[in-house]
Each structure stands twice: as structure tokens, then as C-alpha cells.
């Protein structure tokens, strides 16, 4: 009888565990502005500044996203612009900072990361079920003095994202992505702050990211956001001239 009671308690704890994860995801969606307003943003353009190399370099920075899975990043310095883009199938880049002015196609691993960025541009927890993500609640963890809720997201391809939510506002303050790239696990940490409302949706205008355990951080501060701007498909597609010389 004692063993049966223990089993019932274990099953009950597991049920509460699953409900808590879903409730936190729901609170996150509500905190961001609600599912209707999130779905209303089909394209998004964010522009600002990016600091790299210990804040010694500042670049102009633009992110352009289009549902259901296209994204384009631009970083500009002294008349040169680096581009990384993904159209839902193919990832490519132009990197003049490495002396390459022609577009070049990127690997499937690079495409995977860009695709995940595009799918989650309004939040990893938004529509997590329809994305095929599995969600688990891992309790709380201290993040720079905040006792944050910790949620593990398992993607269909096996990659993991750990999302940390502020306990008062239920917005992301940190995510840790663990992806297998070229056969090697790579973990990146991104901290979020300075949330501002864009078309009724709260988005983080400050982002700081880098490899886990590294002091080399990339800092982005967005200054302007446009909801549903024009975003033609060829902004994300591998340039036709390069594909057909």
C-alpha cells in the first residue's frame, strides 16, 4: 500500500510539473501582449547598433523577419555591410569583412540556427505546441539576483533551449541555446532587457549574447522597430545574379 501511495504521489507531481510549464508559457504570451497581437505581426524590422570586440567596435545593425520562417541580419561598418539571411530553405551570407563581397551559401547547420531565430522571433514559448516543441519546467534559478523560472524547450531536431522568465513580469531575461553544429554541441547565452511595446507586443530592445563561458559578448541595442513593413521575398533569397551568373 505504501508503494502504491508513493506511485500516486509521483504521478501527481508529474502532472503538476507539466501544468506549471504550460501555465508559465501562457503567462509569457499574455505578458508579451497576447496571442492575437503576436499573430498580427507578420513582418518585423528592428534597427539599431551592435557593439563587438569588448565594445571597441560599433556597427549599424538591422534585423528583418518575415513569417513563416525568413530572416535577414545586416551589420554595417565604414561602408561595408555583412549579410546573413535565410528564406525558409537556404541560408547564405555576404561577408566583406573577410574579403568576400560575393554571396555564398551556408551549411545546413547554419540554416538550422537561422530558421530557429525566425520561428521564435516573437518568443520561443509562443505557439510552442504547434512548433512541435516539448516544454518542461525545471524550477527556479538565480539569474543575476532574480529567482527566475527555468523552462527547457526540446525542439523536434533534438536541440535544446533553456528559457528563464522573470517571476514578476513573465518575460524572458535569458535564454541558453544548445545546438549541434558540425557534430559539436555549441551553447550560446543571450540576455534580454529594455522591453518596449511595438504594435501592442513587448519586445526586448537590448540583447547581449556570446558563447557560454566566454567573456566575449555581442551587445545589440535596437533604437527603432517597425511592425509589418514591406519585406519582399528576395530580401531573404540567395541573390539570383549569384545563382545564375
C-alpha positions, -999 to 999 in steps of 0.1 A, spaced: 0 0 0 29 23 8 44 17 -26 11 24 -43 7 57 -24 43 67 -35 34 60 -71 3 81 -69 22 110 -54 48 107 -81 22 108 -109 5 137 -92 38 156 -90 45 149 -127 10 162 -137 16 194 -117 50 198 -133 35 197 -168 7 221 -159 31 246 -144 52 246 -176 21 253 -198 8 279 -174 42 298 -175 41 297 -213 6 311 -212 17 339 -188 46 347 -211 24 350 -241 0 373 -222 29 394 -209 41 399 -244 8 413 -255 -15 383 -261 -16 358 -289 -38 379 -313 -14 408 -313 16 384 -316 0 368 -347 -8 401 -362 29 409 -366 38 391 -399 69 411 -406 92 430 -383 122 453 -389 144 462 -360 173 487 -364 200 499 -340 236 494 -330 258 464 -323 290 465 -302 316 438 -305 352 431 -295 348 443 -260 328 473 -271 357 486 -292 337 484 -325 301 498 -331 282 487 -362 249 496 -376 226 466 -371 193 456 -388 171 425 -383 143 418 -408 119 389 -401 90 376 -422 66 348 -412 65 318 -416 103 314 -414 125 340 -431 151 362 -415 179 386 -426 206 402 -405 227 432 -416 258 446 -398 274 477 -413 307 495 -407 326 521 -428 306 515 -459 307 477 -457 277 455 -449 277 419 -437 245 400 -445 232 367 -432 198 355 -445 175 325 -446 144 321 -468 130 290 -451 151 267 -472 185 281 -479 209 301 -457 235 324 -472 258 353 -464 279 381 -477 309 388 -455 330 417 -468 349 419 -435 366 387 -445 373 400 -480 343 382 -496 320 405 -515 300 378 -533 272 359 -517 279 323 -505 256 296 -494 258 284 -458 257 249 -443 226 231 -431 237 237 -395 239 274 -401 205 273 -418 190 255 -388 201 282 -364 187 310 -386 155 291 -390 150 288 -353 157 325 -349 130 332 -375 105 308 -359 110 323 -325 113 360 -333 83 369 -310 93 344 -284 104 308 -280 73 299 -260 48 315 -284 29 287 -302 54 262 -288 30 233 -293 23 240 -330 61 243 -335 64 208 -321 84 219 -291 83 199 -258 83 220 -227 95 211 -192 96 232 -160 129 229 -142 121 250 -111 138 283 -105 174 295 -107 192 327 -96 200 349 -126 219 380 -115 199 382 -83 165 373 -99 149 339 -89 138 332 -125 115 304 -137 135 279 -158 119 261 -187 136 236 -210 124 236 -246 132 205 -267 130 210 -304 120 183 -329 156 180 -341 168 175 -305 183 209 -300 176 225 -266 167 259 -254 165 269 -217 143 299 -212 145 320 -180 114 341 -171 113 370 -147 90 358 -118 71 391 -117 66 400 -154 70 366 -170 92 380 -198 124 364 -209 155 376 -192 179 350 -205 179 320 -230 206 294 -234 206 276 -268 223 243 -272 227 232 -308 247 206 -325 267 224 -352 291 204 -374 288 175 -350 298 195 -319 275 209 -292 276 247 -291 259 267 -263 252 303 -265 237 326 -238 216 356 -246 204 381 -220 174 403 -227 162 437 -214 148 471 -222 114 457 -233 93 482 -253 59 479 -269 57 475 -307 22 472 -322 9 461 -288 37 435 -284 66 438 -259 99 431 -275 134 433 -259 154 462 -274 186 452 -255 203 419 -262 237 406 -251 249 373 -263 280 351 -265 293 315 -262 287 300 -228 317 306 -205 332 332 -228 337 369 -218 334 379 -255 299 393 -258 280 409 -286 257 437 -275 228 449 -295 207 480 -287 177 485 -310 165 521 -315 136 516 -339 111 489 -346 86 487 -374 57 462 -374 46 448 -407 69 468 -430 74 457 -466 96 427 -468 98 412 -503 108 376 -506 140 384 -525 153 401 -494 158 367 -479 166 346 -510 200 338 -524 207 366 -550 195 355 -584 226 370 -601 248 349 -580 228 318 -585 227 323 -623 258 342 -634 
